[in-house]
Amino acid sequence: MHDFLFGIYPYIALSVLALGSIARYERDPFTWKTSSSQLLRRRQLVIGSVLFHVGVLVVFFGHLVGLLTPIAFFDMLGISHGAKQILAIVVGGIAGVMALVGGLMLLHRRLFDPRIRATSRFADIAILALLVAQLVIGIGTIFISLQHLDGYEMVKFMAWAQGIFTFEAGAAAYISDAHWLFKLHLFLGLTIFLVFPFTRLVHMLSAPVRFLWRPGYQVVRSRRTAPLPPRGRAMPEPSE
């Protein structure tokens, strides 16, 4: 089961992430959105959304760079494994708490405001609850990491992640003796990748760069079949 969860399941999750996102964008482009509830409880949304998005982005890219950067690169820069782990604990801890506070505020809106609850799908609440649970577990792993500041634990996870992306056979063995909380954190992270294409998280892949060269006006097309009357002339009364 360990070999399946950390040696095969990562490829299943990443494949569904890539192919599912492409299929959704091609087949259902009008569902590629966040379905904003901005008109309801705007103040709580703004504060929670800013904290959540900033924190999650820092955590995500911190994991991405920290796990996938070759270990030899840090050795070349003279950054010890212990220093890297302390940096990850401090930055990740601050960003994780920010994201958790923001996520709890957003989840509170979804669950306890009747109007927002009525306009929320099951997937909206479920993915937010899953992200909050992942943040709680991630913060929990910090207390375990504080007991091993030599960086050895982090090197194991770096070797595992890089082994997965380089199709190294037996990569799961790198983390066979890791603490169960770390393994749960990895499993939930892979599960988030798995369900990613079927949730509102897909908007993370869309950067609004087209607005940089979009014209300053908006084209609005009407569904009217008859032409509009000249300016200044009254609209004709509809016939019986």
C-alpha positions as CSV (number, residue, x, y, z in Angstrom):
1,M,0.0,0.0,0.0
2,H,2.9,2.4,0.7
3,D,4.4,1.7,-2.7
4,F,1.0,2.3,-4.3
5,L,0.2,5.6,-2.5
6,F,3.6,7.2,-3.0
7,G,5.0,5.4,-6.0
8,I,1.9,5.0,-8.3
9,Y,-0.8,7.3,-6.9
10,P,1.3,10.4,-7.7
11,Y,1.2,9.5,-11.4
12,I,-2.5,8.9,-11.3
13,A,-3.1,12.2,-9.6
14,L,-0.8,14.2,-11.9
15,S,-2.2,12.6,-15.1
16,V,-5.8,13.4,-14.1
17,L,-4.7,16.9,-13.2
18,A,-3.2,17.5,-16.6
19,L,-5.6,15.6,-18.9
20,G,-8.7,16.6,-16.9
21,S,-7.9,20.3,-17.0
22,I,-7.3,20.2,-20.7
23,A,-10.6,18.3,-21.3
24,R,-12.6,20.7,-19.1
25,Y,-11.1,23.7,-20.8
26,E,-11.9,22.3,-24.3
27,R,-15.3,20.8,-23.6
28,D,-16.8,23.1,-20.9
29,P,-15.0,26.5,-21.1
30,F,-17.9,28.4,-19.6
31,T,-17.5,26.4,-16.4
32,W,-13.9,27.6,-16.0
33,K,-14.7,30.2,-13.3
34,T,-14.9,30.7,-9.6
35,S,-18.6,31.6,-9.4
36,S,-17.9,34.5,-7.1
37,S,-20.2,35.4,-4.2
38,Q,-18.7,38.9,-3.9
39,L,-22.0,40.6,-3.5
40,L,-22.7,38.8,-0.2
41,R,-20.7,39.6,2.9
42,R,-18.1,41.5,0.9
43,R,-15.9,42.6,3.8
44,Q,-15.4,39.1,5.1
45,L,-14.8,37.8,1.6
46,V,-12.1,40.4,0.9
47,I,-10.1,39.8,4.1
48,G,-10.4,36.1,4.0
49,S,-9.7,35.9,0.3
50,V,-6.5,38.0,0.5
51,L,-5.2,36.0,3.5
52,F,-6.0,32.7,1.9
53,H,-4.7,33.4,-1.6
54,V,-1.5,35.1,-0.5
55,G,-0.8,32.3,2.0
56,V,-1.6,29.5,-0.3
57,L,0.5,30.9,-3.1
58,V,3.5,31.3,-0.9
59,V,3.0,27.7,0.5
60,F,2.5,26.2,-3.0
61,F,5.5,27.8,-4.6
62,G,7.6,27.3,-1.5
63,H,6.9,23.5,-1.8
64,L,7.5,23.6,-5.5
65,V,10.9,25.2,-5.3
66,G,11.9,23.5,-2.1
67,L,11.1,20.0,-3.2
68,L,12.0,20.1,-6.9
69,T,15.2,22.1,-6.7
70,P,18.2,19.7,-7.0
71,I,19.9,19.2,-3.7
72,A,23.3,19.8,-5.3
73,F,22.1,23.4,-6.1
74,F,21.7,24.2,-2.5
75,D,25.1,22.6,-1.7
76,M,26.7,24.7,-4.4
77,L,25.2,27.9,-2.8
78,G,26.5,26.8,0.6
79,I,23.0,26.5,2.1
80,S,23.0,23.7,4.6
81,H,20.1,21.3,4.9
82,G,19.4,22.6,8.4
83,A,19.3,26.2,7.3
84,K,16.9,25.3,4.5
85,Q,14.6,23.5,6.8
86,I,14.5,26.4,9.3
87,L,13.7,28.8,6.4
88,A,11.0,26.5,5.3
89,I,9.5,26.3,8.8
90,V,9.5,30.0,9.3
91,V,8.2,31.1,5.9
92,G,5.9,28.1,5.5
93,G,4.6,28.5,9.1
94,I,3.7,32.2,8.6
95,A,2.1,31.7,5.2
96,G,0.3,28.5,6.4
97,V,-1.3,30.4,9.3
98,M,-2.3,33.2,7.0
99,A,-3.9,30.8,4.6
100,L,-5.6,28.9,7.4
101,V,-7.2,32.0,8.9
102,G,-8.4,33.1,5.5
103,G,-9.6,29.6,4.6
104,L,-11.6,29.4,7.9
105,M,-13.2,32.8,7.2
106,L,-14.2,31.7,3.7
107,L,-15.5,28.3,4.9
108,H,-17.5,30.1,7.6
109,R,-19.2,32.2,4.9
110,R,-20.0,29.1,2.9
111,L,-21.5,27.2,5.8
112,F,-23.2,29.8,8.0
113,D,-24.6,32.4,5.6
114,P,-27.9,31.0,4.3
115,R,-27.7,33.0,1.0
116,I,-24.2,31.9,0.2
117,R,-24.9,28.3,1.3
118,A,-27.9,28.3,-1.1
119,T,-25.6,29.3,-4.0
120,S,-22.8,27.0,-3.2
121,R,-22.3,23.6,-4.8
122,F,-21.1,20.6,-2.8
123,A,-17.8,20.7,-4.6
124,D,-17.3,24.4,-3.5
125,I,-17.6,23.5,0.2
126,A,-15.8,20.2,-0.1
127,I,-12.7,21.5,-1.8
128,L,-12.4,24.4,0.7
129,A,-12.8,22.0,3.6
130,L,-10.1,19.8,2.1
131,L,-7.7,22.7,1.7
132,V,-8.3,23.8,5.3
133,A,-7.7,20.3,6.5
134,Q,-4.5,20.2,4.4
135,L,-3.3,23.4,6.0
136,V,-4.0,22.2,9.5
137,I,-2.0,19.0,8.8
138,G,0.8,21.0,7.2
139,I,1.1,23.3,10.2
140,G,1.1,20.2,12.4
141,T,4.1,18.8,10.6
142,I,6.1,21.9,11.7
143,F,6.1,20.7,15.3
144,I,7.6,17.4,14.1
145,S,10.2,19.2,12.0
146,L,11.3,21.2,15.0
147,Q,12.5,18.0,16.5
148,H,14.8,17.3,13.6
149,L,16.5,20.6,12.5
150,D,19.4,18.8,10.8
151,G,17.4,18.8,7.5
152,Y,17.6,15.1,7.0
153,E,13.8,14.7,6.9
154,M,13.5,17.4,4.2
155,V,16.2,15.8,2.1
156,K,14.2,12.6,2.0
157,F,11.1,14.3,0.7
158,M,13.2,16.2,-1.9
159,A,14.6,12.9,-3.1
160,W,11.1,11.4,-3.3
161,A,9.6,14.3,-5.2
162,Q,12.5,14.5,-7.6
163,G,12.4,10.8,-8.0
164,I,8.7,10.9,-9.0
165,F,9.3,13.6,-11.7
166,T,12.3,11.7,-13.1
167,F,10.4,8.4,-13.1
168,E,12.8,6.8,-10.7
169,A,11.8,3.2,-9.8
170,G,11.2,2.7,-6.1
171,A,11.0,6.4,-5.3
172,A,8.5,5.6,-2.5
173,A,11.3,3.9,-0.5
174,Y,12.8,7.4,0.2
175,I,10.0,8.2,2.6
176,S,9.2,4.7,3.9
177,D,10.2,5.6,7.5
178,A,8.7,9.1,7.5
179,H,6.2,10.2,10.2
180,W,2.6,9.2,9.4
181,L,1.5,12.9,9.5
182,F,3.9,13.8,6.7
183,K,2.5,10.9,4.7
184,L,-1.1,12.0,5.3
185,H,0.0,15.5,4.2
186,L,1.4,14.1,1.0
187,F,-1.6,12.0,0.3
188,L,-4.1,14.9,0.8
189,G,-1.9,17.0,-1.5
190,L,-2.0,14.4,-4.2
191,T,-5.8,14.1,-3.7
192,I,-6.2,17.8,-4.2
193,F,-4.3,17.4,-7.5
194,L,-6.6,14.6,-8.4
195,V,-9.9,16.5,-7.9
196,F,-8.4,19.8,-9.2
197,P,-9.9,19.7,-12.7
198,F,-13.4,19.1,-11.3
199,T,-13.5,22.1,-8.9
200,R,-13.2,25.9,-9.0
201,L,-9.5,25.5,-8.4
202,V,-9.0,25.5,-12.2
203,H,-9.0,29.3,-12.1
204,M,-5.5,29.1,-10.7
205,L,-4.3,28.1,-14.2
206,S,-5.8,31.3,-15.8
207,A,-3.8,34.5,-15.5
208,P,-5.7,37.5,-16.9
209,V,-2.8,38.6,-19.1
210,R,-5.1,39.4,-22.1
211,F,-6.4,42.5,-20.2
212,L,-2.9,44.0,-20.8
213,W,-3.7,44.5,-24.5
214,R,-7.5,44.5,-24.5
215,P,-9.2,47.6,-25.9
216,G,-10.5,50.2,-23.4
217,Y,-14.1,49.6,-24.4
218,Q,-16.4,46.6,-24.0
219,V,-18.4,45.2,-26.9
220,V,-21.9,44.3,-25.9
221,R,-24.0,42.4,-28.4
222,S,-27.8,42.5,-28.2
223,R,-30.1,39.6,-29.0
224,R,-32.7,42.0,-30.6
225,T,-33.8,41.0,-34.1
226,A,-35.1,44.5,-35.0
227,P,-32.8,47.5,-35.3
228,L,-32.9,50.2,-32.6
229,P,-34.6,53.5,-33.6
230,P,-32.5,56.5,-34.3
231,R,-31.3,58.5,-31.3
232,G,-33.9,60.9,-30.0
233,R,-36.9,59.0,-31.4
234,A,-39.2,57.1,-29.1
235,M,-39.5,53.4,-29.1
236,P,-42.6,52.1,-30.9
237,E,-45.3,50.5,-28.8
238,P,-45.3,46.7,-29.1
239,S,-48.2,45.4,-31.2
240,E,-50.9,43.1,-29.8
